[in-house]
Amino acid sequence: MDPAALARCESAEGLAPLLAALWWDARGDWTRAHELAQSVDTPDGAWVHAYLHRKEGDLPNADYWYRRAGRRRPAATLAEEWAEIAAAL
């Protein structure tokens, strides 16, 4: 999904769980975003989960989830990674 389009959505209704997680994250509800991300047991779910723990500042946990996603923690800003994930999903 185009990151700008996701950011313009007025609600998470009808979004796939991982996009809804990003939507909730963008609105400051880390807990709700995390609940959605951890409910999706796929590499993409692990990626969103990793991003959320990185945002939280729990880098060891984030690195675990990046490994589960087959990725490394990026040097990109959180905003850049959010946009990359949204575009990939």
Residue frames as a rotation matrix with the C-alpha (Angstrom) as fourth column:
MET 1
0.584 0.811 0.000 0.00
0.811 -0.584 0.000 0.00
0.000 0.000 -1.000 0.00
ASP 2
-0.008 -0.508 0.862 1.15
0.361 -0.805 -0.471 3.50
0.933 0.307 0.190 -0.69
PRO 3
-0.567 -0.279 -0.775 2.34
0.810 -0.016 -0.586 4.84
0.152 -0.960 0.235 2.68
ALA 4
-0.971 0.230 0.059 0.62
-0.235 -0.968 -0.092 8.18
0.036 -0.103 0.994 2.12
ALA 5
-0.233 0.934 -0.271 -2.67
-0.414 0.157 0.897 6.42
0.880 0.321 0.350 1.38
LEU 6
-0.080 0.148 -0.986 -2.35
0.706 0.706 0.049 4.37
0.704 -0.692 -0.162 4.56
ALA 7
-0.848 -0.318 -0.424 -1.65
0.528 -0.583 -0.618 7.50
-0.051 -0.748 0.662 6.56
ARG 8
-0.815 0.573 0.084 -4.80
-0.513 -0.781 0.356 9.13
0.270 0.247 0.931 5.12
CYS 9
-0.379 0.707 -0.597 -7.10
0.357 0.707 0.611 6.23
0.854 0.019 -0.520 6.09
GLU 10
-0.125 0.426 0.896 -9.63
-0.681 -0.693 0.235 7.38
0.721 -0.581 0.377 8.64
SER 11
0.504 0.237 0.831 -9.86
-0.800 0.490 0.346 4.01
-0.325 -0.839 0.436 10.38
ALA 12
-0.630 -0.764 0.140 -8.18
-0.694 0.634 0.340 0.61
-0.348 0.117 -0.930 10.44
GLU 13
0.165 0.800 0.577 -11.43
-0.256 0.600 -0.758 -1.08
-0.953 -0.022 0.303 9.45
GLY 14
0.958 0.288 -0.009 -10.98
-0.108 0.333 -0.937 -3.27
-0.267 0.898 0.350 6.40
LEU 15
0.300 -0.921 -0.247 -7.18
-0.909 -0.199 -0.365 -3.15
0.288 0.334 -0.898 6.51
ALA 16
0.435 -0.312 -0.845 -5.15
0.162 0.950 -0.267 -6.35
0.886 -0.021 0.464 6.64
PRO 17
0.867 0.020 -0.498 -3.83
0.495 0.079 0.865 -6.93
0.056 -0.997 0.059 10.17
LEU 18
-0.064 -0.976 -0.210 -0.27
0.960 -0.118 0.254 -5.78
-0.273 -0.185 0.944 9.49
LEU 19
-0.490 -0.021 0.872 -1.41
0.467 -0.850 0.242 -2.62
0.736 0.526 0.426 7.73
ALA 20
0.644 0.745 0.175 -3.79
0.173 -0.364 0.915 -2.02
0.745 -0.559 -0.363 10.61
ALA 21
0.507 -0.550 -0.664 -0.83
0.841 0.148 0.520 -2.42
-0.188 -0.822 0.537 12.99
LEU 22
-0.588 -0.743 0.319 1.05
0.799 -0.594 0.090 0.29
0.123 0.308 0.944 11.10
TRP 23
-0.056 0.677 0.734 -2.08
0.262 -0.700 0.665 2.45
0.964 0.229 -0.138 11.10
TRP 24
0.854 0.395 -0.338 -2.41
0.393 -0.066 0.917 2.15
0.340 -0.916 -0.212 14.89
ASP 25
0.063 -0.919 -0.390 1.30
0.967 -0.041 0.252 2.79
-0.247 -0.393 0.886 15.34
ALA 26
-0.576 -0.277 0.769 1.04
0.604 -0.778 0.172 5.99
0.551 0.564 0.615 13.29
ARG 27
0.247 0.767 0.592 -1.71
-0.039 -0.603 0.797 7.13
0.968 -0.220 -0.119 15.64
GLY 28
-0.308 -0.545 0.780 0.35
-0.742 -0.376 -0.555 6.51
0.596 -0.750 -0.288 18.76
ASP 29
0.603 0.545 0.583 -1.27
-0.784 0.537 0.310 3.27
-0.144 -0.644 0.751 19.93
TRP 30
-0.358 -0.877 -0.321 1.83
-0.886 0.428 -0.178 1.07
0.294 0.221 -0.930 20.21
THR 31
-0.604 0.142 0.784 0.02
-0.457 0.744 -0.487 -1.55
-0.653 -0.653 -0.384 22.31
ARG 32
0.499 0.856 0.135 -2.73
-0.307 0.321 -0.896 -2.12
-0.810 0.406 0.423 19.77
ALA 33
0.500 -0.418 -0.758 -0.19
-0.843 -0.033 -0.537 -2.17
0.200 0.908 -0.369 16.93
HIS 34
-0.573 -0.793 0.206 1.91
-0.818 0.542 -0.190 -4.71
0.039 -0.277 -0.960 18.82
GLU 35
-0.198 0.597 0.777 -1.08
-0.357 0.694 -0.625 -6.97
-0.913 -0.402 0.076 19.51
LEU 36
0.802 0.520 -0.296 -1.88
-0.427 0.152 -0.891 -7.07
-0.418 0.841 0.344 15.80
ALA 37
0.215 -0.810 -0.546 1.72
-0.913 0.032 -0.408 -7.62
0.348 0.586 -0.732 14.72
GLN 38
-0.674 -0.554 0.489 2.29
-0.710 0.669 -0.220 -10.50
-0.205 -0.495 -0.844 17.09
SER 39
0.164 0.807 0.567 -0.89
-0.383 0.582 -0.718 -12.20
-0.909 -0.100 0.405 15.88
VAL 40
0.886 0.094 -0.455 0.59
-0.464 0.168 -0.870 -12.68
-0.006 0.981 0.192 12.39
ASP 41
0.369 -0.746 0.554 3.13
-0.163 0.534 0.829 -15.54
-0.915 -0.397 0.075 12.34
THR 42
0.821 -0.190 0.538 4.85
0.570 0.219 -0.792 -14.77
0.033 0.957 0.288 9.04
PRO 43
-0.271 -0.962 0.021 8.12
0.963 -0.271 0.002 -13.08
0.004 0.020 1.000 8.05
ASP 44
-0.326 0.207 0.922 6.19
0.257 -0.920 0.298 -9.86
0.910 0.334 0.247 7.36
GLY 45
0.783 0.621 -0.034 4.56
0.149 -0.135 0.980 -10.13
0.604 -0.772 -0.198 10.80
ALA 46
0.430 -0.726 -0.537 8.01
0.882 0.213 0.420 -10.54
-0.190 -0.654 0.732 12.33
TRP 47
-0.469 -0.614 0.635 9.20
0.753 -0.653 -0.075 -7.47
0.461 0.444 0.768 10.42
VAL 48
0.174 0.610 0.773 6.39
-0.046 -0.779 0.626 -5.28
0.984 -0.144 -0.107 11.77
HIS 49
0.899 0.131 -0.418 6.96
0.370 0.286 0.884 -6.76
0.235 -0.949 0.209 15.22
ALA 50
0.008 -0.987 -0.158 10.69
1.000 0.008 0.001 -5.96
0.000 -0.158 0.987 14.95
TYR 51
-0.391 -0.097 0.915 9.99
0.386 -0.920 0.067 -2.39
0.836 0.379 0.397 13.86
LEU 52
0.596 0.717 0.360 7.66
-0.053 -0.413 0.909 -1.88
0.801 -0.561 -0.208 16.83
HIS 53
0.769 -0.381 -0.514 10.24
0.629 0.307 0.714 -3.14
-0.114 -0.872 0.476 19.33
ARG 54
-0.337 -0.869 0.362 12.86
0.900 -0.410 -0.146 -0.95
0.276 0.277 0.920 17.67
LYS 55
-0.063 0.410 0.910 10.54
0.090 -0.905 0.415 2.02
0.994 0.108 0.020 18.09
GLU 56
0.887 0.436 -0.152 10.00
0.136 0.066 0.988 1.04
0.441 -0.898 0.000 21.72
GLY 57
0.361 -0.846 0.394 13.76
-0.860 -0.465 -0.211 1.05
0.361 -0.262 -0.895 22.22
ASP 58
0.499 -0.146 0.854 14.00
-0.441 0.806 0.395 -2.67
-0.746 -0.574 0.338 23.03
LEU 59
0.221 -0.479 -0.849 16.79
-0.975 -0.098 -0.198 -3.38
0.012 0.872 -0.489 20.54
PRO 60
-0.805 -0.496 0.325 17.67
-0.501 0.862 0.075 -6.93
-0.317 -0.103 -0.943 21.67
ASN 61
-0.169 0.838 0.518 14.03
0.203 0.544 -0.814 -7.96
-0.965 -0.033 -0.262 21.21
ALA 62
0.598 0.344 -0.724 13.83
-0.556 -0.473 -0.684 -6.04
-0.577 0.812 -0.091 17.93
ASP 63
-0.295 -0.809 -0.509 16.93
-0.952 0.204 0.229 -7.85
-0.082 0.552 -0.830 16.66
TYR 64
-0.693 0.153 0.705 15.35
-0.045 0.966 -0.254 -11.22
-0.720 -0.208 -0.662 17.53
TRP 65
0.336 0.929 0.159 12.31
0.200 0.094 -0.975 -10.33
-0.920 0.359 -0.154 15.43
TYR 66
0.379 -0.301 -0.875 14.43
-0.862 -0.458 -0.216 -8.97
-0.336 0.837 -0.433 12.58
ARG 67
-0.747 -0.660 0.080 16.20
-0.600 0.721 0.346 -12.36
-0.286 0.211 -0.935 12.50
ARG 68
-0.365 0.702 0.612 12.81
0.282 0.710 -0.646 -14.10
-0.887 -0.063 -0.457 12.44
ALA 69
0.669 0.620 -0.410 11.91
-0.131 -0.445 -0.886 -11.87
-0.732 0.646 -0.216 9.48
GLY 70
0.418 -0.607 0.676 15.17
0.873 0.474 -0.114 -12.72
-0.251 0.638 0.728 7.70
ARG 71
0.646 -0.131 0.752 16.35
0.267 -0.884 -0.383 -9.12
0.715 0.448 -0.536 8.02
ARG 72
-0.412 -0.745 -0.525 18.84
0.878 -0.170 -0.448 -6.96
0.245 -0.645 0.724 9.88
ARG 73
0.356 0.481 -0.801 18.01
0.689 -0.714 -0.123 -3.88
-0.631 -0.509 -0.586 11.88
PRO 74
0.420 -0.163 0.893 18.13
0.807 -0.382 -0.450 -1.04
0.415 0.909 -0.029 9.35
ALA 75
-0.653 -0.653 -0.384 20.10
0.737 -0.665 -0.123 2.16
-0.175 -0.363 0.915 9.58
ALA 76
-0.443 0.580 0.684 17.01
0.352 -0.589 0.727 3.98
0.825 0.563 0.057 8.25
THR 77
-0.819 0.295 0.492 14.96
-0.562 -0.583 -0.586 6.23
0.114 -0.757 0.644 10.48
LEU 78
-0.686 0.654 0.320 11.81
0.248 0.623 -0.742 4.81
-0.685 -0.429 -0.589 12.02
ALA 79
0.195 0.784 -0.590 9.71
-0.410 -0.481 -0.775 6.90
-0.891 0.393 0.227 9.64
GLU 80
-0.217 -0.349 -0.912 11.64
-0.976 0.077 0.203 5.56
0.000 0.934 -0.358 6.66
GLU 81
-0.990 -0.137 0.033 11.26
-0.138 0.989 -0.046 1.99
-0.026 -0.050 -0.998 7.83
TRP 82
-0.325 0.943 0.070 7.53
0.055 0.093 -0.994 2.49
-0.944 -0.320 -0.082 8.48
ALA 83
0.278 0.411 -0.868 7.12
-0.778 -0.433 -0.454 3.74
-0.563 0.802 0.199 4.91
GLU 84
-0.591 -0.565 -0.576 9.20
-0.790 0.552 0.268 0.84
0.167 0.613 -0.772 3.54
ILE 85
-0.893 0.316 0.320 7.06
0.132 0.865 -0.484 -1.71
-0.430 -0.390 -0.814 5.38
ALA 86
0.006 0.966 -0.260 3.81
-0.156 -0.256 -0.954 -0.05
-0.988 0.046 0.149 4.29
ALA 87
0.091 -0.032 -0.995 4.96
-0.968 -0.237 -0.081 -0.03
-0.233 0.971 -0.052 0.67
ALA 88
-0.829 -0.494 -0.262 6.04
-0.540 0.829 0.145 -3.68
0.146 0.262 -0.954 0.85
LEU 89
-0.728 0.617 0.300 2.74
0.229 0.631 -0.741 -4.81
-0.647 -0.470 -0.600 2.33
